[in-house]
């Protein structure tokens, strides 16, 4: 595997599918970490992309199980209290689910790039960058390696060519 895509929802499904198709065309292995695998299958994700769902691990987390109990006891308390708190804590829960489950399954030595495909995946991307400093983590797929182009050097300006005198 060489590229890991992080997309918690299908909000940017077209962009994620396009990036995955591009990588598959160039012979790369692609993996996708998401919450719901079935949603990506409905969106038409190529079956060669290995999808790692987090939904079951998220539901096993104590905070999510607490939410189920609160919902059974008082739907109003669930909506007005618990959901507001859980929205703030969900990035932490998803990172824990990633680290405990998918993080142990993946071969981190083979992954060259992590692409954060939506805003809900930013915390997971940040944690992965901190845990694996050699990984390139970004918001867009770096296609220069696949197109045979040199990446632009930061802080360098292109040197204009000398006038040819044929003006």
Residue pairs with C-beta under 8 A, 6 or more apart in sequence:
1 29
1 30
1 31
1 50
1 106
1 107
1 110
1 111
2 23
2 28
2 29
2 30
2 110
2 111
2 112
2 113
3 23
3 28
3 29
3 30
3 31
3 111
3 112
3 113
3 114
3 115
3 141
4 30
4 31
4 32
4 33
4 106
4 111
4 113
4 114
4 115
5 16
5 19
5 20
5 30
5 31
5 32
5 33
5 49
5 114
5 115
5 117
6 32
6 33
6 34
6 114
6 115
6 116
6 117
6 118
6 121
6 124
6 125
6 128
7 13
7 16
7 32
7 33
7 34
7 40
7 117
7 118
7 121
8 34
8 35
8 54
8 94
8 118
8 120
8 121
8 124
9 34
9 35
9 39
9 118
9 120
10 16
10 39
10 40
10 43
11 118
12 117
12 118
13 40
13 43
15 117
16 32
16 45
16 117
17 43
17 44
17 45
17 46
19 115
19 117
19 141
20 30
20 32
20 45
20 46
20 49
21 46
22 141
22 143
22 146
23 30
23 141
23 146
24 30
24 46
24 48
24 49
26 146
28 146
29 50
29 110
30 48
30 49
30 50
31 49
31 50
31 51
31 52
31 106
31 111
32 40
32 45
32 49
32 50
32 51
32 52
33 52
33 54
33 98
33 102
33 121
33 124
34 40
34 51
34 52
34 53
34 54
35 53
35 54
35 55
35 58
35 94
36 53
36 55
37 51
37 52
37 53
37 55
40 49
40 51
41 51
45 51
52 101
52 102
52 105
52 106
54 94
54 97
54 98
54 101
54 102
57 97
57 98
57 100
57 101
58 64
58 93
58 94
58 97
59 65
60 97
61 93
61 96
61 97
63 86
63 89
63 93
64 86
64 93
66 82
67 78
67 82
67 83
67 86
70 77
70 78
70 81
70 82
71 78
71 82
86 93
91 120
91 122
91 123
91 124
92 123
94 120
94 123
94 124
95 123
95 124
95 127
98 124
98 127
99 127
108 132
108 135
111 132
111 135
112 135
112 136
113 135
113 136
113 137
113 138
113 141
113 142
114 125
114 128
114 129
114 135
114 136
114 137
114 138
115 138
115 139
115 140
115 141
116 122
116 124
116 125
116 137
116 138
116 139
117 139
125 137
126 137
128 135
128 137
129 135
129 137
136 142
142 151
144 150
144 151
